[in-house]
Amino acid sequence: MAAASLVRGSCVASCSSTCFSPSKSGSSQWVVCFTQCHASKRRLSAPAQRIYQYAQIDKLSSERELWMHASRSVESYFPEEDRDPVAQEYLVPDHLLPKVAIVGRPNVGKSALFNRLVGGDLAIVNDEPGVTRDRLYARGFWGLTEFMLVDTGGLLSVPKSGNVGVDGIAITRGGGQDALSAAVKEAHMAGLPAMIERQAAVAIEDAKTVIFVVDGQAGVTSADKDIANWLRKNHSNKKIILAVNKCESPTKGFQQAIEFWSLGFEPMGVSAISGTGTGDLLDAVCLGLESSKVEDVSSEDDTRVPSIAIIGKPNVGKSSILNALVGEERSIVSPVSGTTRDAIDSEVTGPDGQVYRLIDTAGIRRRTAVAAGGSKTEELSVNRAFRAIRRADVVALVIDAMACITEQDWKLSERIVKEGKGCVIVVNKWDTVPDKDHKSTVHYEQDVREKLRGLEWAPIVYTSAIDGKRVTKILDAAIEVEKERSRRLTTAILNQVVHEAMALNPPPRTRGGKKGRLYYCTQAAVRPPTFVFFVNEAQLFPDVYRRYMEKQLRSNVGYRGTPIRLLWRSKKKSDKDSKESSSKEALAETSV
């Protein structure tokens, strides 16, 4: 099988050429395409560079290996439905890949370099310090080596071990409960840099190689010296690479990099914007890492990893739920709204032994509120949250128990239905509801069903993320929803249910006496379940009757927690009779 048949569309080098199309095959086509796109192969993105190298190593790679690694390389460019499922079986699991951490002080271009090395727009990049807060993971490729790249927040000081909190901050403001709440938020905001530094320290501890990024245009600073001394003293067992960013100038770049010899590491001038020097940087990163081989991957790990996105308004407890499910402080938790910015991926093993990917997202406010705030960072965060919904299988919509259902919750539910994703409604902070009794959940569920009519099929879970109560039920409910989304009915059972529903309530007649007639029904797809009804005229089945048919399907065959699609296709009887007559004539001619 030719490697070029894996991908639909234009070249993975993000150019305007269509050389990398299904109609053309062979490694020579790739080399020609990449040569026309770029003057030097080191200026290619990481996935394109990987394909370029494999296209020239015919003696080391068989045709199947070339095909497989090409499919790996385009993972960041193409959605899951455009990738070959056979080639995905050979992906090395994330936890088996060596980790490479990117650290440095704020606003030196760590996230921009992260995006350049992984070949995609994953991390939020904005011209202001402190944009990145949590650890962000992504797979990276270079030559025969595969690794996990980790982006971290900016270090204002040397990271310290231990828990970070506000216990040592004195709150002396008066003015009642509101003033006390505002003071607590200010205290947490003051402790936010320490939380970011703790996240970076965890990334460095797990990494085999550390990329220490500095600003070549700003020169050596005291913060750079402190971080360099701390890395040399506490992490001498790790490979540390000094990357001098913003050295895109061909005349001044070399002089800018020479200045950083004083930090005690060999500087490498790079530019995250133009890609200058990133090839040499990746060569140095992969020098001590083991090459990823196909035969090292066990068959038991070659399974699909379902994704569960955790979304909701700001400050409803999404990060607390993620930390409770993962069992560690994966995301920074703070009462300050907008603490989470990037979409944070984490893997957890369910009770059935299946690995699931949890995606923590930023809080989504109303569009007018985001526009009025004028924050470019918040716009990018919301965009990442919507992107997480599109790549998820199941969405956990988190609601504040005390705030009840708002218009923004309704809009988010509409987007979930539009994207065709499974859904679990999570009512968090249930411990804050006063005077609860055995009927509280019944009344609350009635309110949720009434205000979120589009998600009347979604299960509801009541949790308290801070106390860890009933948090595991979120994962249990999401697992059941994923199974329902992947379930396929036989045509015989489906048609039996549909014909019984039509016998119970026939479709209405028009004023002219016309009546809808159903020929048969079949399930065309899963995730979400999609059913095609072949009828005489689709216009004879109004929206009311189509909703009735959807309810009958749900009541008889299930599909709890997932939207279902009903497609009505007109198939006139004359066309059917003509096909039958033509088939009979062909059969008669064959017999003669």
C-alpha positions in Angstrom: 0.0 0.0 0.0 1.4 3.4 -0.9 1.9 5.9 1.8 0.4 8.8 0.0 -3.0 7.0 0.0 -3.3 7.6 3.7 -4.3 11.3 3.5 -6.9 13.3 1.8 -6.2 16.9 0.8 -3.1 19.1 0.3 0.5 18.6 1.3 1.2 18.2 5.1 3.8 20.9 4.8 0.9 23.4 4.9 1.5 24.8 1.4 -0.8 25.4 -1.5 0.5 22.4 -3.5 -1.7 19.4 -4.0 1.2 17.0 -4.7 0.4 15.0 -1.5 -3.0 13.7 -2.8 -4.5 10.2 -3.0 -4.0 10.1 -6.8 -0.2 10.3 -6.5 1.9 7.7 -4.7 5.5 6.9 -4.0 8.3 8.5 -2.0 9.6 10.4 -5.1 6.3 12.4 -5.1 6.9 13.5 -1.6 10.5 14.6 -2.2 9.4 16.7 -5.2 6.6 18.2 -3.2 8.7 19.2 -0.2 11.5 20.5 -2.4 9.1 22.8 -4.1 7.7 24.0 -0.8 10.9 24.8 1.1 14.4 25.6 0.2 15.8 23.5 3.1 14.4 20.5 4.8 15.3 21.9 8.3 12.6 24.5 7.8 9.9 21.9 7.5 7.6 21.3 10.4 8.4 18.2 12.5 5.8 15.8 10.9 6.7 16.9 7.4 10.4 16.5 8.2 9.7 12.9 9.5 8.0 12.0 6.2 10.8 13.6 4.3 13.4 11.5 6.0 11.5 8.3 5.7 11.0 9.0 2.0 14.8 8.9 1.5 15.6 5.9 3.6 14.4 3.1 1.3 17.1 0.7 2.5 16.1 1.0 6.2 12.3 1.2 5.9 10.0 -1.2 4.2 6.9 0.1 2.3 4.7 -0.8 5.3 7.0 1.1 7.8 7.0 4.1 5.5 3.2 4.0 5.3 2.9 3.6 9.1 5.2 6.4 10.1 3.6 8.7 7.5 0.3 8.1 9.2 1.8 8.9 12.5 3.3 12.1 11.3 0.0 13.6 10.0 -1.8 13.0 13.3 -1.6 16.7 14.3 -2.9 17.8 10.9 -5.9 15.6 10.1 -8.9 14.6 12.2 -9.4 11.0 13.3 -11.8 10.1 10.5 -9.1 11.0 7.9 -6.4 8.7 9.3 -5.9 5.1 8.5 -7.1 2.9 11.4 -4.6 0.1 10.7 -1.6 2.5 10.9 -3.0 3.9 14.2 -2.6 0.5 15.8 1.2 1.0 15.8 1.2 4.2 17.8 3.4 4.0 20.9 1.4 4.7 24.1 1.9 8.1 25.6 3.2 6.8 28.9 6.0 4.8 27.2 7.5 7.8 25.4 10.4 9.7 26.9 9.5 13.2 28.1 11.1 16.4 27.1 10.2 19.5 29.2 10.4 23.1 28.1 11.2 25.6 31.0 12.2 29.2 31.4 11.0 32.5 32.7 7.8 34.1 31.4 7.4 35.5 27.9 10.5 34.0 26.4 8.6 32.1 23.7 8.3 28.6 25.3 4.7 28.0 23.9 5.7 29.2 20.5 8.7 26.9 20.5 6.4 24.1 21.7 4.0 24.6 18.8 6.9 24.7 16.3 8.4 21.4 17.6 5.1 19.5 17.6 4.0 20.9 14.3 0.6 22.3 15.4 -1.2 25.1 17.1 -1.8 23.5 20.5 -0.5 25.9 23.1 -1.9 29.4 23.4 0.6 32.0 22.3 0.0 35.7 23.2 2.3 38.6 23.7 1.9 38.8 27.4 3.6 37.0 30.3 1.9 34.3 32.3 -0.3 32.9 29.6 0.6 29.3 30.1 -0.1 27.9 33.6 -0.7 24.1 33.5 1.5 21.5 31.9 0.6 20.8 28.3 1.6 17.5 26.6 2.0 16.6 22.9 3.7 14.0 20.8 6.8 15.1 18.9 8.7 13.4 16.1 12.2 13.7 14.7 13.8 11.2 12.4 13.5 7.7 14.0 12.8 9.2 17.5 9.4 9.8 19.1 9.0 11.7 22.3 6.5 13.5 24.5 7.0 17.3 24.7 5.8 19.2 27.8 5.1 22.9 27.8 5.2 24.7 31.2 4.4 28.0 32.7 7.0 30.8 33.2 9.2 30.6 36.3 9.4 33.8 38.3 11.6 32.1 40.9 13.2 28.8 41.6 10.5 26.1 42.2 10.1 24.9 45.7 8.6 21.6 46.9 5.6 21.3 49.1 2.0 22.3 48.9 1.1 25.8 47.8 -1.8 27.6 49.5 -2.9 30.7 51.2 -2.6 29.6 54.8 0.4 31.8 55.4 -1.2 35.0 53.9 -2.8 37.3 56.4 -6.2 38.6 55.5 -6.9 41.8 57.4 -9.6 43.4 55.2 -12.9 44.2 56.8 -16.3 44.6 55.3 -18.2 41.4 55.7 -18.4 38.1 53.8 -18.1 39.7 50.3 -14.9 41.5 51.2 -13.5 38.3 52.8 -14.3 36.4 49.6 -12.5 39.0 47.5 -9.5 38.9 49.8 -9.3 35.2 49.5 -9.3 35.4 45.7 -6.6 38.0 45.8 -4.5 35.7 48.1 -4.9 32.8 45.6 -3.9 35.1 42.8 -0.8 36.0 44.7 -0.1 32.3 45.2 -0.7 31.5 41.5 3.0 31.9 40.4 4.0 29.4 43.1 1.4 26.9 41.7 2.7 27.4 38.2 6.3 26.8 39.4 5.2 23.6 41.1 3.6 22.4 37.9 6.9 23.1 36.1 8.9 21.2 38.8 6.8 18.1 38.3 7.4 18.3 34.5 11.2 18.5 35.1 11.1 15.6 37.5 9.4 13.3 34.9 11.5 14.5 32.0 14.7 12.9 30.6 15.7 16.0 28.7 15.1 19.7 29.7 15.0 22.5 27.1 15.9 25.7 29.0 14.6 28.6 26.9 15.9 32.2 27.2 15.3 35.4 25.4 18.2 36.3 23.0 17.0 39.8 22.5 16.6 40.6 26.2 20.0 39.2 27.1 21.0 37.4 30.3 18.8 38.3 33.3 19.0 37.5 37.0 16.0 35.1 36.6 17.9 33.2 33.9 20.9 32.9 36.2 18.8 31.6 39.1 17.0 29.0 37.0 20.4 27.9 35.4 21.9 27.5 38.9 18.9 25.6 40.1 18.9 23.2 37.2 22.7 22.6 37.5 22.4 21.9 41.2 19.2 19.8 41.5 19.0 18.2 38.0 22.5 17.4 37.0 21.5 13.9 36.1 19.3 15.2 33.3 20.3 16.4 29.9 19.9 20.2 29.8 19.8 22.1 26.4 20.0 25.9 26.4 17.8 27.3 23.6 18.3 31.0 22.9 15.1 32.0 21.3 14.3 35.0 19.1 17.6 34.7 17.2 16.0 34.9 13.8 18.3 37.7 12.6 21.1 36.2 10.4 23.5 39.0 11.4 22.8 39.4 15.1 21.5 36.0 16.1 25.0 34.4 16.6 26.1 37.4 18.7 23.0 37.1 20.8 23.6 33.4 21.5 27.2 33.9 22.5 26.3 36.0 25.5 24.6 33.1 27.2 27.7 31.1 27.6 27.9 32.7 31.1 25.0 30.4 32.2 27.2 27.4 32.0 25.5 25.6 29.2 26.2 25.5 25.4 23.8 28.0 23.8 21.9 27.1 20.6 20.3 30.0 18.7 16.8 29.2 17.5 13.7 31.1 16.4 10.3 29.7 17.2 8.6 32.1 14.7 10.8 31.3 11.6 12.0 27.9 12.6 15.7 28.8 12.4 17.8 26.3 14.3 15.0 24.1 15.3 16.4 21.2 13.3 19.7 21.3 15.2 17.8 21.7 18.5 15.8 18.5 17.7 19.0 16.7 16.8 20.4 17.6 20.2 17.1 16.6 22.0 17.0 13.2 20.3 20.7 12.4 20.7 20.2 10.6 24.1 16.7 9.3 23.5 15.8 5.8 22.3 14.3 5.4 18.8 10.7 4.2 18.8 10.3 0.9 17.0 7.2 -0.9 15.7 8.1 -4.2 17.4 8.3 -2.6 20.8 4.5 -1.9 20.9 2.4 -4.6 22.4 -0.9 -5.5 20.9 -2.8 -5.0 24.1 -2.1 -1.2 23.9 -3.4 -1.0 20.3 -6.9 0.1 21.3 -8.8 3.3 20.7 -8.7 5.8 23.5 -12.1 7.5 24.1 -11.9 11.2 25.0 -14.0 12.9 27.7 -14.1 16.7 27.7 -15.0 18.6 30.9 -16.7 21.9 30.0 -18.7 24.5 31.7 -18.8 28.1 32.8 -15.9 29.6 34.7 -15.4 28.6 38.3 -17.8 25.6 38.4 -15.1 23.1 39.5 -13.9 21.5 36.2 -10.2 21.4 37.3 -11.1 20.0 40.7 -13.1 17.2 39.0 -10.1 16.4 36.7 -7.7 16.3 39.7 -10.1 14.0 41.7 -10.4 11.6 38.7 -6.7 11.5 38.0 -5.7 11.3 41.6 -3.1 14.1 41.4 -2.8 17.8 41.1 -2.8 17.8 37.3 -4.5 21.3 36.9 -4.2 24.4 39.0 -7.3 24.9 41.1 -8.1 28.4 42.3 -11.3 30.4 43.1 -10.2 33.0 40.6 -12.2 32.7 37.4 -10.2 31.9 34.3 -7.4 30.0 36.0 -7.3 27.2 33.4 -6.5 28.4 29.8 -5.2 25.6 27.7 -7.0 22.3 27.1 -5.3 19.9 29.4 -5.2 16.2 28.4 -4.8 13.5 31.0 -5.2 9.7 30.8 -6.9 7.6 33.4 -7.7 3.9 33.5 -11.4 3.0 34.0 -12.8 0.2 36.0 -13.0 -1.9 32.9 -9.3 -1.6 32.2 -9.8 0.8 29.2 -7.7 3.9 29.1 -9.7 7.2 28.8 -8.4 10.6 27.9 -9.8 13.4 30.1 -9.7 17.0 28.7 -9.9 19.9 31.1 -11.0 23.1 29.4 -11.2 26.8 30.2 -14.4 28.3 31.5 -16.7 29.5 28.7 -18.4 32.8 29.2 -21.0 34.5 27.0 -19.6 35.8 23.7 -20.6 39.4 24.6 -18.8 39.1 27.9 -15.6 37.8 26.3 -15.7 40.6 23.7 -16.3 43.2 26.4 -13.4 41.9 28.4 -11.1 42.5 25.4 -8.7 39.7 26.4 -7.1 37.9 23.5 -6.0 35.2 25.8 -9.6 34.4 26.9 -10.7 34.3 23.3 -8.0 31.7 22.5 -8.9 29.8 25.6 -12.6 29.6 24.6 -11.5 28.5 21.1 -9.5 25.7 22.6 -12.5 24.6 24.7 -14.7 24.4 21.6 -12.0 22.5 19.9 -11.9 20.0 22.8 -15.7 19.4 22.3 -15.1 18.6 18.7 -12.4 16.0 19.4 -14.1 14.4 22.4 -16.4 11.4 22.4 -18.3 12.3 25.5 -18.7 15.7 27.1 -19.2 16.3 30.8 -21.2 19.5 31.2 -20.5 20.8 34.7 -23.1 23.0 36.4 -22.8 24.8 39.7 -25.5 23.4 42.0 -26.2 26.8 43.6 -26.3 28.8 40.3 -28.8 26.4 38.8 -29.2 26.4 35.0 -28.3 29.6 33.1 -28.6 30.7 29.5 -24.9 29.9 28.9 -25.5 26.3 30.1 -28.3 26.1 27.6 -26.1 27.4 24.8 -23.4 24.9 25.6 -25.9 22.1 25.6 -27.0 23.2 22.1 -23.4 23.0 20.9 -23.0 19.5 22.3 -26.1 18.3 20.4 -24.9 20.0 17.3 -21.5 18.3 17.4 -23.2 15.0 18.0 -21.3 14.2 21.2 -22.4 12.1 24.1 -23.1 14.0 27.3 -23.2 13.6 31.1 -24.6 16.5 33.1 -22.5 17.0 36.2 -24.1 19.0 39.1 -21.0 20.0 41.1 -20.8 21.6 44.5 -23.8 19.5 45.6 -22.5 19.8 49.2 -23.2 23.6 49.2 -27.0 23.1 48.7 -28.7 23.7 52.1 -31.4 21.7 53.6 -31.2 18.7 51.3 -33.5 15.7 51.7 -34.3 12.6 49.7 -36.5 14.6 47.3 -33.9 17.3 46.5 -32.4 15.4 43.5 -35.9 14.8 42.1 -36.8 18.5 42.2 -33.4 19.5 40.8 -33.6 17.0 38.0 -37.0 18.3 37.0 -35.6 21.8 36.8 -32.6 20.6 34.7 -34.8 18.6 32.3 -37.2 21.6 31.8 -34.4 24.1 31.1 -32.1 21.8 29.1 -34.7 20.1 26.8 -32.1 19.3 24.2 -30.3 17.0 26.7 -33.3 15.2 28.1 -31.6 11.9 27.2 -28.4 12.8 29.2 -27.7 11.2 32.6 -27.3 13.4 35.7 -24.5 13.0 38.3 -24.4 14.9 41.6 -20.9 15.4 42.9 -18.7 17.3 45.3 -15.2 17.6 43.7 -13.5 19.1 46.7 -14.6 16.3 49.0 -14.3 13.7 46.3 -17.8 12.4 46.7 -19.4 10.6 43.8 -16.7 11.8 41.4 -16.0 8.3 40.1 -19.7 8.1 39.0 -18.8 10.7 36.3 -16.4 8.3 34.7 -18.8 5.4 35.1 -21.6 7.3 33.4 -19.3 8.4 30.6 -18.2 4.8 30.0 -21.8 3.7 29.6 -22.5 6.6 27.3 -19.5 5.7 25.1 -20.8 2.2 24.8 -24.2 3.4 23.8 -22.7 5.7 21.1 -20.8 2.7 19.7 -23.7 0.3 19.7 -25.1 -0.9 16.3 -28.6 -2.5 15.8 -29.4 -5.1 13.3 -31.7 -4.1 10.5 -34.3 -6.7 11.5 -34.7 -5.4 15.1 -34.6 -1.8 13.9 -37.4 -2.3 11.4 -39.5 -4.2 13.9 -39.3 -1.3 16.3 -40.0 1.3 13.6 -43.0 -0.6 12.2 -44.5 -1.1 15.6 -44.2 2.6 16.3 -45.9 3.4 12.9 -48.7 1.0 13.7 -49.2 2.6 17.0 -49.2 6.1 15.6 -49.4 6.3 11.7 -48.0 9.4 10.0 -50.6 12.1 9.3 -52.3 12.6 5.9 -52.0 15.8 3.9 -55.0 17.8 2.7 -54.7 16.1 -0.6 -55.0 12.7 1.0 -51.3 11.7 0.7 -49.8 9.6 3.4 -46.2 8.8 4.3 -45.1 5.3 3.7 -42.0 3.7 5.1 -40.1 1.1 3.0 -37.4 0.2 5.4 -34.9 1.6 7.9 -31.2 0.9 8.5 -28.4 2.2 10.8 -25.8 4.0 8.7 -23.2 4.9 11.3 -22.2 5.1 15.0 -20.7 7.9 17.2 -23.4 9.3 17.0 -25.9 6.6 16.0 -27.3 7.5 12.6 -30.5 5.9 11.1 -31.7 6.3 7.5 -35.4 6.0 6.8 -36.3 5.3 3.2 -39.8 6.6 2.6 -41.9 7.5 -0.4 -41.7 11.3 0.2 -39.7 12.8 3.1 -42.0 15.9 3.1 -44.9 13.8 4.3 -43.2 13.3 7.7 -43.4 16.5 9.7 -41.0 17.4 12.5 -43.5 16.4 15.2 -43.7 12.9 13.8 -39.9 12.7 13.4 -39.5 13.6 17.1 -42.1 10.9 17.9 -40.0 8.4 16.1 -36.9 9.4 17.9 -38.6 9.0 21.3 -39.9 5.6 20.3 -36.4 4.5 19.3 -35.0 5.7 22.7 -37.8 4.0 24.7 -37.4 0.7 22.9 -33.7 0.3 22.1 -32.0 2.8 24.5 -29.2 5.0 23.4 -29.1 6.9 26.7 -26.6 9.7 26.9 -26.0 10.2 23.2 -27.8 12.1 20.4 -29.2 10.1 17.5 -29.5 11.3 13.9 -32.6 10.4 11.8 -32.2 10.9 8.1 -35.2 10.7 5.8 -34.6 9.8 2.2 -37.3 9.9 -0.5 -37.4 6.8 -2.6 -40.4 6.8 -5.0 -42.2 3.6 -5.8 -41.8 4.1 -9.6 -38.0 4.2 -9.2 -38.2 1.0 -7.1 -40.5 -0.7 -9.7 -38.3 0.3 -12.6 -35.2 -1.1 -10.8 -37.0 -4.4 -10.1 -38.2 -4.6 -13.8 -34.8 -4.0 -15.1 -33.3 -6.6 -12.9 -35.9 -9.1 -14.1 -35.2 -8.3 -17.7 -31.5 -8.8 -17.1 -32.1 -12.1 -15.4 -34.4 -13.2 -18.4 -31.7 -12.3 -20.9 -29.1 -14.2 -18.9 -31.3 -17.3 -18.8 -31.9 -17.2 -22.5 
